[in-house]
Amino acid sequence: MIPFDYSGFVGDLKNAEKTSFTYEIKKERDRIKDYIDGIKAVCQAVYKILMTEKGVYDIYDEDFGITLSDLFGKSVYYAQSELPVRIENALLKDDRILSVFDFSFYQLKEKGSLLTKFSILTVFGETSYDLEVKI
């Protein structure tokens, strides 16, 4: 076997720019089809993070997701104070997300839920997101 020097190759990988290119999840059809990149890929990552209860699924490491189940039965005011911190902590682990800001809350009485709206600044631009949390 001929020896091969991997040092230059590994160095190039460490400096390579990370991509957002991924499969597109079609939520309304429960299908994975096509590919997406850029801000659409980041929005899909936000969806996956916020829909995954932290520490429940073995497929993800212990830092992926958000803890929301313990807010059930708590007061609206407690949830409003906790949600911005929890959402920021969960989303800022993705290096494509620069900041999470401009939180607003709307209580949905008929559903017993709290609708949280916020903005996300990514390396690809700004977007907004709505999250409904059962309380």
The first five atom37 places (N, CA, C, CB, O) and aatype in JSON, in Angstrom:
{
  "aatype": [12, 9, 14, 13, 3, 18, 15, 7, 13, 19, 7, 3, 10, 11, 2, 0, 6, 11, 16, 15, 13, 16, 18, 6, 9, 11, 11, 6, 1, 3, 1, 9, 11, 3, 18, 9, 3, 7, 9, 11, 0, 19, 4, 5, 0, 19, 18, 11, 9, 10, 12, 16, 6, 11, 7, 19, 18, 3, 9, 18, 3, 6, 3, 13, 7, 9, 16, 10, 15, 3, 10, 13, 7, 11, 15, 19, 18, 18, 0, 5, 15, 6, 10, 14, 19, 1, 9, 6, 2, 0, 10, 10, 11, 3, 3, 1, 9, 10, 15, 19, 13, 3, 13, 15, 13, 18, 5, 10, 11, 6, 11, 7, 15, 10, 10, 16, 11, 13, 15, 9, 10, 16, 19, 13, 7, 6, 16, 15, 18, 3, 10, 6, 19, 11, 9],
  "atom_mask": [
    [1, 1, 1, 1, 1],
    [1, 1, 1, 1, 1],
    [1, 1, 1, 1, 1],
    [1, 1, 1, 1, 1],
    [1, 1, 1, 1, 1],
    [1, 1, 1, 1, 1],
    [1, 1, 1, 1, 1],
    [1, 1, 1, 0, 1],
    [1, 1, 1, 1, 1],
    [1, 1, 1, 1, 1],
    [1, 1, 1, 0, 1],
    [1, 1, 1, 1, 1],
    [1, 1, 1, 1, 1],
    [1, 1, 1, 1, 1],
    [1, 1, 1, 1, 1],
    [1, 1, 1, 1, 1],
    [1, 1, 1, 1, 1],
    [1, 1, 1, 1, 1],
    [1, 1, 1, 1, 1],
    [1, 1, 1, 1, 1],
    [1, 1, 1, 1, 1],
    [1, 1, 1, 1, 1],
    [1, 1, 1, 1, 1],
    [1, 1, 1, 1, 1],
    [1, 1, 1, 1, 1],
    [1, 1, 1, 1, 1],
    [1, 1, 1, 1, 1],
    [1, 1, 1, 1, 1],
    [1, 1, 1, 1, 1],
    [1, 1, 1, 1, 1],
    [1, 1, 1, 1, 1],
    [1, 1, 1, 1, 1],
    [1, 1, 1, 1, 1],
    [1, 1, 1, 1, 1],
    [1, 1, 1, 1, 1],
    [1, 1, 1, 1, 1],
    [1, 1, 1, 1, 1],
    [1, 1, 1, 0, 1],
    [1, 1, 1, 1, 1],
    [1, 1, 1, 1, 1],
    [1, 1, 1, 1, 1],
    [1, 1, 1, 1, 1],
    [1, 1, 1, 1, 1],
    [1, 1, 1, 1, 1],
    [1, 1, 1, 1, 1],
    [1, 1, 1, 1, 1],
    [1, 1, 1, 1, 1],
    [1, 1, 1, 1, 1],
    [1, 1, 1, 1, 1],
    [1, 1, 1, 1, 1],
    [1, 1, 1, 1, 1],
    [1, 1, 1, 1, 1],
    [1, 1, 1, 1, 1],
    [1, 1, 1, 1, 1],
    [1, 1, 1, 0, 1],
    [1, 1, 1, 1, 1],
    [1, 1, 1, 1, 1],
    [1, 1, 1, 1, 1],
    [1, 1, 1, 1, 1],
    [1, 1, 1, 1, 1],
    [1, 1, 1, 1, 1],
    [1, 1, 1, 1, 1],
    [1, 1, 1, 1, 1],
    [1, 1, 1, 1, 1],
    [1, 1, 1, 0, 1],
    [1, 1, 1, 1, 1],
    [1, 1, 1, 1, 1],
    [1, 1, 1, 1, 1],
    [1, 1, 1, 1, 1],
    [1, 1, 1, 1, 1],
    [1, 1, 1, 1, 1],
    [1, 1, 1, 1, 1],
    [1, 1, 1, 0, 1],
    [1, 1, 1, 1, 1],
    [1, 1, 1, 1, 1],
    [1, 1, 1, 1, 1],
    [1, 1, 1, 1, 1],
    [1, 1, 1, 1, 1],
    [1, 1, 1, 1, 1],
    [1, 1, 1, 1, 1],
    [1, 1, 1, 1, 1],
    [1, 1, 1, 1, 1],
    [1, 1, 1, 1, 1],
    [1, 1, 1, 1, 1],
    [1, 1, 1, 1, 1],
    [1, 1, 1, 1, 1],
    [1, 1, 1, 1, 1],
    [1, 1, 1, 1, 1],
    [1, 1, 1, 1, 1],
    [1, 1, 1, 1, 1],
    [1, 1, 1, 1, 1],
    [1, 1, 1, 1, 1],
    [1, 1, 1, 1, 1],
    [1, 1, 1, 1, 1],
    [1, 1, 1, 1, 1],
    [1, 1, 1, 1, 1],
    [1, 1, 1, 1, 1],
    [1, 1, 1, 1, 1],
    [1, 1, 1, 1, 1],
    [1, 1, 1, 1, 1],
    [1, 1, 1, 1, 1],
    [1, 1, 1, 1, 1],
    [1, 1, 1, 1, 1],
    [1, 1, 1, 1, 1],
    [1, 1, 1, 1, 1],
    [1, 1, 1, 1, 1],
    [1, 1, 1, 1, 1],
    [1, 1, 1, 1, 1],
    [1, 1, 1, 1, 1],
    [1, 1, 1, 1, 1],
    [1, 1, 1, 1, 1],
    [1, 1, 1, 0, 1],
    [1, 1, 1, 1, 1],
    [1, 1, 1, 1, 1],
    [1, 1, 1, 1, 1],
    [1, 1, 1, 1, 1],
    [1, 1, 1, 1, 1],
    [1, 1, 1, 1, 1],
    [1, 1, 1, 1, 1],
    [1, 1, 1, 1, 1],
    [1, 1, 1, 1, 1],
    [1, 1, 1, 1, 1],
    [1, 1, 1, 1, 1],
    [1, 1, 1, 1, 1],
    [1, 1, 1, 0, 1],
    [1, 1, 1, 1, 1],
    [1, 1, 1, 1, 1],
    [1, 1, 1, 1, 1],
    [1, 1, 1, 1, 1],
    [1, 1, 1, 1, 1],
    [1, 1, 1, 1, 1],
    [1, 1, 1, 1, 1],
    [1, 1, 1, 1, 1],
    [1, 1, 1, 1, 1],
    [1, 1, 1, 1, 1]
  ],
  "atom_positions": [
    [[0.85, -1.17, 0.0], [0.0, 0.0, 0.0], [0.9, 1.24, 0.0], [-0.97, 0.0, 1.22], [1.88, 1.29, 0.73]],
    [[0.56, 2.2, -0.79], [1.35, 3.43, -0.9], [0.83, 4.44, 0.13], [1.26, 4.03, -2.34], [-0.37, 4.7, 0.18]],
    [[1.71, 5.01, 0.96], [1.26, 5.99, 1.96], [0.76, 7.26, 1.26], [2.42, 6.35, 2.94], [1.24, 7.64, 0.19]],
    [[-0.22, 7.87, 1.88], [-0.81, 9.09, 1.33], [-0.86, 10.16, 2.41], [-2.23, 8.81, 0.77], [-1.23, 9.87, 3.55]],
    [[-0.49, 11.37, 2.07], [-0.48, 12.48, 3.02], [-1.85, 13.16, 2.99], [0.66, 13.49, 2.7], [-2.18, 13.82, 2.0]],
    [[-2.64, 13.02, 4.07], [-3.98, 13.6, 4.16], [-3.98, 15.0, 4.77], [-4.87, 12.71, 4.96], [-5.05, 15.61, 4.85]],
    [[-2.85, 15.52, 5.19], [-2.82, 16.78, 5.93], [-3.4, 17.95, 5.12], [-1.4, 17.11, 6.34], [-4.17, 18.74, 5.68]],
    [[-3.07, 18.09, 3.87], [-3.61, 19.17, 3.06], [-5.09, 19.01, 2.8], [0.0, 0.0, 0.0], [-5.84, 19.99, 2.77]],
    [[-5.52, 17.78, 2.6], [-6.93, 17.49, 2.34], [-7.8, 17.83, 3.54], [-7.11, 16.02, 1.96], [-8.84, 18.47, 3.39]],
    [[-7.39, 17.43, 4.75], [-8.15, 17.7, 5.96], [-8.18, 19.19, 6.24], [-7.54, 16.94, 7.16], [-9.21, 19.7, 6.68]],
    [[-7.1, 19.89, 6.0], [-7.07, 21.33, 6.2], [-8.09, 22.04, 5.33], [0.0, 0.0, 0.0], [-8.72, 22.99, 5.78]],
    [[-8.25, 21.58, 4.1], [-9.24, 22.18, 3.2], [-10.66, 21.94, 3.69], [-9.08, 21.63, 1.8], [-11.51, 22.82, 3.55]],
    [[-10.93, 20.79, 4.26], [-12.26, 20.5, 4.78], [-12.61, 21.39, 5.97], [-12.35, 19.04, 5.19], [-13.76, 21.82, 6.1]],
    [[-11.65, 21.67, 6.81], [-11.91, 22.51, 7.98], [-12.27, 23.93, 7.58], [-10.7, 22.51, 8.9], [-13.05, 24.58, 8.28]],
    [[-11.74, 24.42, 6.49], [-11.99, 25.79, 6.06], [-13.13, 25.89, 5.04], [-10.73, 26.37, 5.47], [-13.46, 26.98, 4.58]],
    [[-13.71, 24.76, 4.69], [-14.78, 24.77, 3.68], [-16.02, 25.46, 4.23], [-15.13, 23.33, 3.24], [-16.35, 25.33, 5.41]],
    [[-16.69, 26.2, 3.37], [-17.92, 26.89, 3.76], [-19.04, 25.88, 3.93], [-18.3, 27.98, 2.73], [-19.23, 25.0, 3.08]],
    [[-19.8, 26.0, 5.02], [-20.92, 25.11, 5.26], [-22.07, 25.5, 4.35], [-21.36, 25.14, 6.74], [-22.3, 26.67, 4.08]],
    [[-22.78, 24.49, 3.89], [-23.9, 24.74, 2.98], [-25.22, 24.48, 3.69], [-23.78, 23.87, 1.72], [-25.26, 23.77, 4.69]],
    [[-26.28, 25.04, 3.16], [-27.62, 24.8, 3.69], [-28.4, 23.87, 2.78], [-28.36, 26.12, 3.86], [-29.58, 23.62, 3.02]],
    [[-27.77, 23.35, 1.75], [-28.43, 22.49, 0.77], [-28.93, 21.23, 1.45], [-27.47, 22.15, -0.39], [-28.15, 20.5, 2.06]],
    [[-30.24, 20.96, 1.35], [-30.83, 19.81, 2.03], [-32.1, 19.37, 1.31], [-31.13, 20.15, 3.51], [-32.55, 20.02, 0.36]],
    [[-32.66, 18.27, 1.75], [-33.94, 17.81, 1.23], [-35.06, 18.71, 1.73], [-34.21, 16.34, 1.63], [-34.99, 19.25, 2.84]],
    [[-36.09, 18.87, 0.92], [-37.24, 19.68, 1.32], [-38.34, 18.78, 1.88], [-37.78, 20.51, 0.13], [-38.73, 17.8, 1.24]],
    [[-38.82, 19.1, 3.06], [-39.91, 18.36, 3.69], [-41.22, 19.04, 3.3], [-39.75, 18.3, 5.24], [-41.42, 20.23, 3.57]],
    [[-42.11, 18.3, 2.67], [-43.43, 18.8, 2.32], [-44.39, 18.4, 3.44], [-43.92, 18.24, 0.92], [-44.94, 17.3, 3.43]],
    [[-44.58, 19.3, 4.42], [-45.37, 19.0, 5.61], [-46.82, 18.63, 5.28], [-45.36, 20.17, 6.55], [-47.39, 17.72, 5.88]],
    [[-47.4, 19.34, 4.33], [-48.8, 19.12, 4.02], [-49.05, 17.77, 3.36], [-49.31, 20.23, 3.13], [-50.17, 17.26, 3.39]],
    [[-48.03, 17.18, 2.77], [-48.17, 15.89, 2.1], [-47.41, 14.76, 2.79], [-47.71, 16.01, 0.67], [-47.43, 13.62, 2.33]],
    [[-46.72, 15.07, 3.89], [-45.89, 14.08, 4.58], [-44.9, 13.4, 3.64], [-46.77, 13.02, 5.25], [-44.76, 12.18, 3.63]],
    [[-44.23, 14.22, 2.84], [-43.27, 13.72, 1.86], [-41.97, 14.51, 1.94], [-43.85, 13.79, 0.44], [-41.95, 15.66, 2.37]],
    [[-40.91, 13.87, 1.52], [-39.63, 14.54, 1.33], [-39.38, 14.52, -0.17], [-38.46, 13.85, 2.14], [-39.25, 13.46, -0.78]],
    [[-39.3, 15.72, -0.74], [-39.18, 15.81, -2.19], [-38.41, 17.07, -2.54], [-40.58, 15.82, -2.87], [-38.55, 18.1, -1.87]],
    [[-37.61, 17.0, -3.54], [-36.83, 18.14, -4.03], [-35.75, 18.55, -3.04], [-37.75, 19.33, -4.31], [-35.54, 17.9, -2.01]],
    [[-35.08, 19.62, -3.37], [-34.01, 20.16, -2.54], [-34.25, 21.65, -2.31], [-32.63, 19.93, -3.19], [-34.89, 22.32, -3.12]],
    [[-33.74, 22.14, -1.2], [-33.82, 23.57, -0.91], [-32.47, 24.04, -0.39], [-34.94, 23.88, 0.12], [-31.63, 23.24, 0.02]],
    [[-32.29, 25.35, -0.42], [-31.04, 25.95, 0.04], [-31.37, 27.34, 0.59], [-29.98, 26.02, -1.11], [-32.48, 27.83, 0.42]],
    [[-30.41, 27.95, 1.24], [-30.56, 29.32, 1.69], [-31.56, 29.47, 2.81], [0.0, 0.0, 0.0], [-31.64, 28.64, 3.72]],
    [[-32.32, 30.55, 2.74], [-33.24, 30.88, 3.83], [-34.36, 29.87, 3.98], [-33.83, 32.26, 3.61], [-34.85, 29.65, 5.09]],
    [[-34.78, 29.23, 2.87], [-35.8, 28.18, 2.98], [-35.29, 26.99, 3.79], [-36.24, 27.72, 1.57], [-36.05, 26.4, 4.56]],
    [[-34.03, 26.66, 3.63], [-33.45, 25.56, 4.4], [-33.35, 25.93, 5.88], [-32.05, 25.2, 3.85], [-33.58, 25.08, 6.75]],
    [[-33.02, 27.18, 6.17], [-32.95, 27.63, 7.57], [-34.35, 27.59, 8.19], [-32.34, 29.06, 7.67], [-34.5, 27.16, 9.33]],
    [[-35.36, 28.04, 7.46], [-36.74, 28.0, 7.97], [-37.17, 26.56, 8.26], [-37.71, 28.65, 6.96], [-37.87, 26.31, 9.25]],
    [[-36.77, 25.64, 7.42], [-37.08, 24.23, 7.67], [-36.35, 23.73, 8.92], [-36.69, 23.37, 6.45], [-36.91, 22.96, 9.7]],
    [[-35.11, 24.16, 9.12], [-34.36, 23.78, 10.32], [-35.03, 24.35, 11.56], [-32.9, 24.27, 10.22], [-35.1, 23.67, 12.59]],
    [[-35.52, 25.58, 11.48], [-36.24, 26.2, 12.6], [-37.47, 25.37, 12.93], [-36.64, 27.66, 12.27], [-37.74, 25.09, 14.1]],
    [[-38.22, 24.97, 11.91], [-39.39, 24.13, 12.11], [-39.02, 22.83, 12.83], [-40.06, 23.82, 10.76], [-39.67, 22.43, 13.79]],
    [[-37.97, 22.17, 12.35], [-37.56, 20.9, 12.96], [-37.12, 21.09, 14.41], [-36.41, 20.28, 12.15], [-37.46, 20.26, 15.26]],
    [[-36.39, 22.15, 14.7], [-35.93, 22.4, 16.06], [-37.11, 22.66, 16.99], [-34.96, 23.59, 16.1], [-37.18, 22.1, 18.08]],
    [[-38.04, 23.51, 16.56], [-39.15, 23.91, 17.42], [-40.24, 22.85, 17.52], [-39.75, 25.19, 16.91], [-41.08, 22.92, 18.43]],
    [[-40.26, 21.87, 16.64], [-41.23, 20.79, 16.72], [-40.66, 19.55, 17.41], [-41.71, 20.43, 15.33], [-41.35, 18.54, 17.54]],
    [[-39.4, 19.61, 17.84], [-38.76, 18.47, 18.48], [-38.58, 18.76, 19.96], [-37.41, 18.16, 17.83], [-37.87, 19.68, 20.34]],
    [[-39.23, 17.96, 20.8], [-39.08, 18.1, 22.24], [-37.68, 17.63, 22.63], [-40.19, 17.3, 23.01], [-37.26, 16.52, 22.31]],
    [[-36.98, 18.49, 23.31], [-35.58, 18.24, 23.66], [-35.44, 17.02, 24.58], [-34.98, 19.49, 24.35], [-36.18, 16.87, 25.55]],
    [[-34.49, 16.15, 24.24], [-34.17, 14.99, 25.07], [-35.11, 13.81, 24.96], [0.0, 0.0, 0.0], [-34.98, 12.86, 25.73]],
    [[-36.05, 13.83, 24.03], [-37.03, 12.75, 23.91], [-36.62, 11.72, 22.87], [-38.39, 13.33, 23.56], [-36.81, 10.52, 23.08]],
    [[-36.05, 12.17, 21.77], [-35.76, 11.28, 20.64], [-34.28, 10.94, 20.59], [-36.2, 11.94, 19.32], [-33.43, 11.83, 20.54]],
    [[-33.97, 9.65, 20.62], [-32.58, 9.19, 20.63], [-31.82, 9.56, 19.36], [-32.55, 7.71, 20.82], [-30.59, 9.61, 19.38]],
    [[-32.51, 9.79, 18.27], [-31.84, 10.1, 17.01], [-31.12, 11.44, 17.08], [-32.85, 10.1, 15.86], [-30.14, 11.64, 16.36]],
    [[-31.58, 12.36, 17.93], [-30.96, 13.68, 18.07], [-30.1, 13.71, 19.32], [-32.04, 14.79, 18.12], [-30.37, 13.0, 20.28]],
    [[-29.05, 14.55, 19.31], [-28.25, 14.69, 20.53], [-29.05, 15.49, 21.56], [-26.89, 15.37, 20.23], [-30.09, 16.05, 21.24]],
    [[-28.56, 15.54, 22.79], [-29.32, 16.14, 23.88], [-29.5, 17.64, 23.75], [-28.65, 15.84, 25.19], [-30.32, 18.22, 24.47]],
    [[-28.78, 18.31, 22.86], [-28.91, 19.75, 22.68], [-29.89, 20.14, 21.59], [-27.58, 20.34, 22.38], [-30.22, 21.32, 21.46]],
    [[-30.37, 19.19, 20.8], [-31.27, 19.51, 19.69], [-32.71, 19.59, 20.18], [-31.15, 18.46, 18.57], [-33.16, 18.72, 20.93]],
    [[-33.42, 20.61, 19.76], [-34.83, 20.76, 20.1], [-35.05, 21.82, 21.17], [0.0, 0.0, 0.0], [-34.17, 22.62, 21.49]],
    [[-36.27, 21.82, 21.7], [-36.69, 22.81, 22.68], [-37.58, 22.11, 23.71], [-37.43, 24.01, 22.0], [-38.31, 21.18, 23.36]],
    [[-37.54, 22.55, 24.94], [-38.4, 22.01, 25.99], [-39.64, 22.88, 26.11], [-37.65, 21.92, 27.35], [-39.56, 24.04, 26.52]],
    [[-40.78, 22.32, 25.74], [-42.05, 23.04, 25.82], [-43.1, 22.31, 26.66], [-42.59, 23.29, 24.43], [-44.04, 22.93, 27.14]],
    [[-42.95, 21.01, 26.84], [-43.99, 20.2, 27.49], [-44.23, 20.64, 28.93], [-43.6, 18.73, 27.45], [-45.34, 20.49, 29.43]],
    [[-43.21, 21.17, 29.6], [-43.4, 21.57, 31.0], [-44.17, 22.88, 31.14], [-42.05, 21.7, 31.67], [-44.5, 23.28, 32.25]],
    [[-44.47, 23.56, 30.03], [-45.26, 24.79, 30.08], [-46.76, 24.5, 30.16], [-44.97, 25.65, 28.86], [-47.55, 25.38, 30.49]],
    [[-47.16, 23.26, 29.87], [-48.56, 22.88, 29.93], [-49.05, 22.98, 31.38], [-48.78, 21.44, 29.38], [-48.47, 22.38, 32.28]],
    [[-50.11, 23.75, 31.58], [-50.67, 23.94, 32.92], [-50.12, 25.15, 33.65], [0.0, 0.0, 0.0], [-50.6, 25.49, 34.73]],
    [[-49.12, 25.8, 33.08], [-48.54, 27.0, 33.7], [-49.34, 28.23, 33.29], [-47.04, 27.15, 33.3], [-50.15, 28.18, 32.37]],
    [[-49.09, 29.33, 33.98], [-49.8, 30.57, 33.66], [-49.28, 31.15, 32.34], [-49.64, 31.6, 34.8], [-48.16, 30.86, 31.91]],
    [[-50.1, 31.97, 31.73], [-49.73, 32.63, 30.48], [-48.52, 33.52, 30.7], [-50.92, 33.45, 29.92], [-47.63, 33.59, 29.86]],
    [[-48.49, 34.2, 31.83], [-47.39, 35.13, 32.11], [-46.05, 34.39, 32.27], [-47.69, 35.93, 33.37], [-45.01, 34.89, 31.84]],
    [[-46.09, 33.23, 32.89], [-44.87, 32.42, 33.02], [-44.39, 31.97, 31.64], [-45.12, 31.18, 33.94], [-43.2, 32.05, 31.34]],
    [[-45.32, 31.5, 30.82], [-44.96, 31.05, 29.47], [-44.38, 32.2, 28.65], [-46.18, 30.45, 28.76], [-43.41, 32.02, 27.91]],
    [[-44.98, 33.38, 28.77], [-44.48, 34.55, 28.02], [-43.07, 34.94, 28.46], [-45.42, 35.73, 28.21], [-42.28, 35.43, 27.64]],
    [[-42.75, 34.73, 29.71], [-41.4, 35.07, 30.17], [-40.38, 34.0, 29.79], [-41.39, 35.26, 31.67], [-39.2, 34.32, 29.59]],
    [[-40.81, 32.76, 29.68], [-39.9, 31.65, 29.38], [-39.65, 31.45, 27.89], [-40.46, 30.38, 29.96], [-38.54, 31.13, 27.48]],
    [[-40.68, 31.64, 27.08], [-40.57, 31.3, 25.66], [-39.45, 32.03, 24.91], [-41.87, 31.6, 24.99], [-38.73, 31.37, 24.17]],
    [[-39.27, 33.34, 25.06], [-38.18, 33.98, 24.31], [-36.8, 33.38, 24.63], [-38.16, 35.46, 24.61], [-35.99, 33.18, 23.72]],
    [[-36.55, 33.1, 25.88], [-35.26, 32.54, 26.28], [-35.09, 31.14, 25.7], [-35.13, 32.5, 27.81], [-34.03, 30.81, 25.17]],
    [[-36.11, 30.33, 25.81], [-36.03, 28.95, 25.31], [-35.89, 28.91, 23.79], [-37.26, 28.16, 25.73], [-35.12, 28.12, 23.26]],
    [[-36.64, 29.76, 23.11], [-36.57, 29.79, 21.64], [-35.19, 30.26, 21.19], [-37.67, 30.72, 21.06], [-34.59, 29.66, 20.3]],
    [[-34.69, 31.32, 21.8], [-33.35, 31.81, 21.45], [-32.29, 30.75, 21.69], [-33.01, 33.07, 22.25], [-31.44, 30.5, 20.83]],
    [[-32.32, 30.12, 22.86], [-31.32, 29.1, 23.18], [-31.35, 27.94, 22.2], [-31.53, 28.57, 24.6], [-30.31, 27.41, 21.82]],
    [[-32.55, 27.54, 21.78], [-32.67, 26.42, 20.85], [-32.19, 26.79, 19.46], [-34.12, 25.94, 20.79], [-31.49, 26.02, 18.81]],
    [[-32.57, 27.98, 18.99], [-32.27, 28.35, 17.6], [-30.85, 28.84, 17.4], [-33.23, 29.41, 17.15], [-30.28, 28.63, 16.32]],
    [[-30.26, 29.49, 18.38], [-28.92, 30.04, 18.2], [-27.83, 28.97, 18.16], [-28.62, 31.02, 19.31], [-26.67, 29.29, 17.92]],
    [[-28.19, 27.72, 18.39], [-27.23, 26.63, 18.23], [-26.94, 26.35, 16.76], [-27.75, 25.35, 18.9], [-25.93, 25.73, 16.42]],
    [[-27.83, 26.8, 15.89], [-27.61, 26.7, 14.44], [-26.77, 27.91, 14.03], [-28.97, 26.64, 13.65], [-27.21, 29.05, 14.21]],
    [[-25.59, 27.69, 13.48], [-24.68, 28.8, 13.18], [-25.15, 29.67, 12.02], [-23.32, 28.26, 12.87], [-24.53, 30.71, 11.76]],
    [[-26.21, 29.3, 11.33], [-26.77, 30.14, 10.28], [-27.71, 31.2, 10.85], [-27.52, 29.28, 9.26], [-28.06, 32.16, 10.15]],
    [[-28.13, 31.03, 12.1], [-29.03, 31.96, 12.75], [-28.22, 32.93, 13.6], [-30.09, 31.22, 13.61], [-27.47, 32.51, 14.48]],
    [[-28.37, 34.22, 13.32], [-27.58, 35.24, 14.0], [-28.29, 35.81, 15.22], [-27.26, 36.36, 13.05], [-27.65, 36.06, 16.25]],
    [[-29.61, 36.01, 15.13], [-30.36, 36.51, 16.28], [-31.84, 36.2, 16.13], [-30.14, 38.02, 16.46], [-32.35, 35.99, 15.03]],
    [[-32.51, 36.19, 17.29], [-33.95, 35.97, 17.36], [-34.5, 37.14, 18.17], [-34.32, 34.56, 18.02], [-34.03, 37.41, 19.27]],
    [[-35.5, 37.84, 17.63], [-35.94, 39.08, 18.27], [-37.4, 39.39, 17.94], [-35.05, 40.24, 17.85], [-38.05, 38.67, 17.18]],
    [[-37.89, 40.48, 18.52], [-39.22, 41.02, 18.24], [-40.33, 40.02, 18.56], [-39.31, 41.45, 16.78], [-41.14, 39.68, 17.69]],
    [[-40.37, 39.55, 19.8], [-41.38, 38.58, 20.23], [-42.7, 39.28, 20.52], [-40.89, 37.81, 21.48], [-42.72, 40.37, 21.11]],
    [[-43.79, 38.67, 20.11], [-45.13, 39.12, 20.5], [-45.97, 37.87, 20.79], [-45.78, 40.0, 19.37], [-45.73, 36.8, 20.23]],
    [[-46.95, 38.04, 21.68], [-47.74, 36.91, 22.15], [-49.23, 37.19, 22.0], [-47.42, 36.59, 23.62], [-49.68, 38.32, 22.19]],
    [[-49.98, 36.15, 21.65], [-51.43, 36.25, 21.5], [-52.03, 35.0, 22.12], [-51.85, 36.41, 20.01], [-51.7, 33.88, 21.73]],
    [[-52.92, 35.19, 23.08], [-53.56, 34.05, 23.72], [-54.74, 33.58, 22.89], [-54.01, 34.41, 25.15], [-55.63, 34.36, 22.56]],
    [[-54.74, 32.31, 22.57], [-55.83, 31.69, 21.8], [-56.73, 30.97, 22.8], [-55.29, 30.71, 20.69], [-56.48, 29.81, 23.13]],
    [[-57.75, 31.62, 23.25], [-58.59, 31.09, 24.33], [-59.33, 29.82, 23.93], [-59.59, 32.13, 24.77], [-59.47, 28.9, 24.73]],
    [[-59.8, 29.78, 22.68], [-60.58, 28.62, 22.26], [-59.72, 27.36, 22.17], [-61.23, 28.89, 20.91], [-60.25, 26.25, 22.24]],
    [[-58.43, 27.51, 22.03], [-57.54, 26.35, 21.92], [-56.71, 26.12, 23.18], [-56.62, 26.51, 20.73], [-56.06, 25.09, 23.29]],
    [[-56.71, 27.06, 24.13], [-55.87, 26.94, 25.3], [-54.4, 27.02, 24.93], [0.0, 0.0, 0.0], [-53.56, 26.33, 25.51]],
    [[-54.09, 27.86, 23.96], [-52.73, 27.95, 23.43], [-52.24, 29.39, 23.47], [-52.66, 27.41, 22.0], [-53.02, 30.33, 23.6]],
    [[-50.95, 29.53, 23.35], [-50.31, 30.83, 23.26], [-49.59, 30.88, 21.92], [-49.33, 31.08, 24.45], [-48.72, 30.06, 21.64]],
    [[-49.96, 31.85, 21.09], [-49.31, 32.03, 19.8], [-48.15, 33.0, 19.98], [-50.32, 32.55, 18.72], [-48.34, 34.12, 20.44]],
    [[-46.97, 32.57, 19.62], [-45.77, 33.39, 19.73], [-45.28, 33.71, 18.33], [-44.66, 32.65, 20.56], [-45.05, 32.82, 17.51]],
    [[-45.12, 35.0, 18.06], [-44.58, 35.45, 16.78], [-43.24, 36.1, 17.05], [-45.56, 36.44, 16.04], [-43.08, 36.84, 18.03]],
    [[-42.26, 35.83, 16.18], [-40.93, 36.42, 16.36], [-40.21, 36.49, 15.03], [-40.11, 35.62, 17.37], [-40.62, 35.86, 14.05]],
    [[-39.14, 37.26, 15.01], [-38.32, 37.42, 13.81], [-36.99, 36.72, 14.0], [-38.11, 38.91, 13.48], [-36.49, 36.6, 15.12]],
    [[-36.42, 36.27, 12.9], [-35.14, 35.57, 12.92], [-34.22, 36.21, 11.89], [-35.32, 34.04, 12.62], [-34.59, 36.36, 10.72]],
    [[-33.04, 36.6, 12.32], [-32.02, 37.12, 11.41], [-31.04, 36.0, 11.12], [-31.28, 38.37, 12.01], [-30.41, 35.46, 12.02]],
    [[-30.93, 35.65, 9.83], [-30.03, 34.57, 9.42], [-28.92, 35.13, 8.54], [-30.81, 33.46, 8.66], [-28.94, 36.31, 8.19]],
    [[-27.96, 34.31, 8.2], [-26.9, 34.74, 7.3], [-27.44, 34.98, 5.88], [-25.78, 33.69, 7.26], [-26.76, 35.58, 5.06]],
    [[-28.67, 34.52, 5.61], [-29.29, 34.69, 4.3], [-30.31, 35.82, 4.27], [-29.95, 33.41, 3.88], [-30.81, 36.17, 3.2]],
    [[-30.61, 36.41, 5.42], [-31.6, 37.47, 5.49], [-32.51, 37.29, 6.68], [0.0, 0.0, 0.0], [-32.24, 36.47, 7.56]],
    [[-33.6, 38.05, 6.71], [-34.52, 38.04, 7.84], [-35.81, 37.32, 7.45], [-34.83, 39.47, 8.31], [-36.25, 37.39, 6.31]],
    [[-36.41, 36.63, 8.42], [-37.67, 35.95, 8.23], [-38.45, 36.01, 9.54], [-37.47, 34.48, 7.78], [-37.9, 36.39, 10.57]],
    [[-39.72, 35.65, 9.49], [-40.53, 35.62, 10.7], [-41.08, 34.21, 10.89], [-41.69, 36.68, 10.63], [-41.1, 33.4, 9.96]],
    [[-41.53, 33.94, 12.12], [-42.01, 32.59, 12.44], [-43.11, 32.7, 13.48], [-40.85, 31.69, 12.95], [-43.07, 33.57, 14.35]],
    [[-44.1, 31.81, 13.4], [-45.18, 31.71, 14.38], [-45.1, 30.33, 15.03], [-46.58, 31.93, 13.72], [-44.95, 29.32, 14.36]],
    [[-45.2, 30.32, 16.36], [-45.16, 29.06, 17.11], [-46.34, 29.03, 18.06], [-43.83, 28.9, 17.89], [-46.52, 29.95, 18.86]],
    [[-47.15, 27.98, 17.97], [-48.28, 27.8, 18.88], [-47.88, 26.81, 19.96], [-49.54, 27.32, 18.12], [-47.45, 25.7, 19.68]],
    [[-48.04, 27.24, 21.23], [-47.65, 26.41, 22.37], [-48.87, 26.15, 23.24], [-46.52, 27.09, 23.2], [-49.57, 27.09, 23.62]],
    [[-49.14, 24.89, 23.56], [-50.24, 24.51, 24.44], [-49.86, 24.85, 25.88], [-50.59, 22.99, 24.3], [-48.8, 24.46, 26.36]],
    [[-50.76, 25.6, 26.54], [-50.49, 25.92, 27.96], [-51.67, 25.53, 28.83], [-50.2, 27.43, 28.13], [-51.62, 25.73, 30.05]]
  ]
}
